[in-house]
Amino acid sequence: MTSLHKTTHLKSVAAAVVHLVSQCLERASTRKTRIITFSALFLSVCTFGAIAVAPHAPDASDLPVTNITEQLQIPTLDAQIQALAAGDEKFVYEEKVQRGDTLARLLQRLGVDDAAANKFIQSNPTARLVMQQKAGRTVRAQINADGQLQWLQTNFPDSVDSAAQLKTVTITRNENDALNGAFNVAESKIPLERRVEMKSAEITTSLFAATDAAQIPDAISSQLVEMFSTEVDFGSDLRSGDHFQLLYETFWQNGELVGTGKVLAGEFTNAGRSYQTVWYGQAKGGGSYYGFDGKSLKKAFLKSPIAYTRISSGFSMRVHPISGKWKQHDGVDFAAPAGTPIHAAADGVIDTAGKSGGYGNLVVLKHWSGYSTSYAHMSRFAPGMRKGVKVKQGDVIGYVGATGWATAPHLHYEFRVNNKAQDPLKIKVEQSQKLAASDLLRFKAVVQDVRHRFTLLRPADISSQVASR
């Protein structure tokens, strides 16, 4: 229908509506009825008129249509098909070493079907390191379509060094001599991402339970014990409610944790008393742990020469368990499982290392200024322990046993000053000297940063107590 015809039709309809209105008004019996009828019809006419005169919406069929043609490039698989046909496709696999893995089983999971590669790895000393990889470590390999090894690589997180580098062993097929199954192997160092972790925990049952709950690695837990071993006997001094804060290094590669570094700072609160320490690398090289006051935390003697134990007999008069006689016990007995490592309480020189009657296997260390320490009833000595050998504080000198006059495995530990026995749990030895004046300014800046971090880690009530001291 054209626009002209549509307009004519609408006019006819309008005329019919007007005629209908006239008739309705004539038939209305009352004035009120006429007014209502006229109003209703008037609104109808207005509405219809508005529709009638509204602009006409365009018909979709009347819209212009434009055809666009574009040439598209269709990808082909010729290159991929040719590579598959030529056996040039490369595949990279990654597997975790499993407990009890053999080289053959590991290579099979990596998709390697290469007798020459198997033979090379077993015969080359460096390549053989792959077979010594620990369970859970990652090994990556690239093979071709025939299962021939192109390269194999694995990292050794235990070798993370102070420069935040990781030892990597890479085995590569020699492309110039591929037919003879020739391989090259190389060790290299790759850089790692260093992060500083902040952790805190409260002791409810044991130190290890607390560190496990806080997801603190065992290597860091051991450092925590070493740092505070001159202040806290972790075998007998711990109390429920003791707590600690730690800052320590971790090293990462491609988002995966590959190793831990050293503890950078620690705070340990035992029986309401807090001990704090921070690692400080001095300008002239090297470094050590210091208290926040700048004094070295490393005292002259460890409070306990073995870790995680209990005192079975103190420094006092007692009835000897074998002779039955009442006599002075000139040392402290630390009960511990047979084979527990025994550490030198301080730097010194071995004066005795051998069997000694009721003491059984005995080591005596001479220190300075008339100090000496004795370690008895050892099951065996550490390698190289003989008279005249110098040892450092913390070195393993032997292992707990029950040799000599002993009724159960334990360490009998004596501390002597000018050959006179002293109670090793009560003896006081001065700390090392404070930092040099040239290092104090930078040291104070380090301590200030650590204090701020520890404040963030502490519960609010504990922080307020520390701040008021």
Secondary structure, DSSP 8 states (H G I E B T S, - for coil): --HHHHHHHHHHHHHHHHHHHHHHHHH--SHHHHHHHHHHHHHHHHHHHHHHHS-----GGGS--------------HHHHHHHHHT--EEEEEEE--TT--HHHHHHHTT---HHHHHHHHHSTTGGGGGG--TT-EEEEEEETT--EEEEEEEEGGG--TTSEEEEEEEEE-GGGGGGT-EEEEEEEEE-EEEEEEEEEE-SS-HHHHHHHTT--HHHHHHHHHHHTTT--TTTS--TT-EEEEEEEEEEETTEEEEEEEEEEEEEEETTEEEEEEEEE-TTS-EEEE-TTSBBS--SS-S-SSSS-EEEE-SSEEE-TTT--EEE--SEEEE--TT-EEE-SSSEEEEEEEE-GGG-EEEEEE-STTEEEEEEEEEEE-TT--TT-EE-TT-EEEEEB--SS-SSSEEEEEEEETTEEE-TTT-------B--HHHHHHHHHHHHHHHHHHHHHS-HHHHHHHHT-
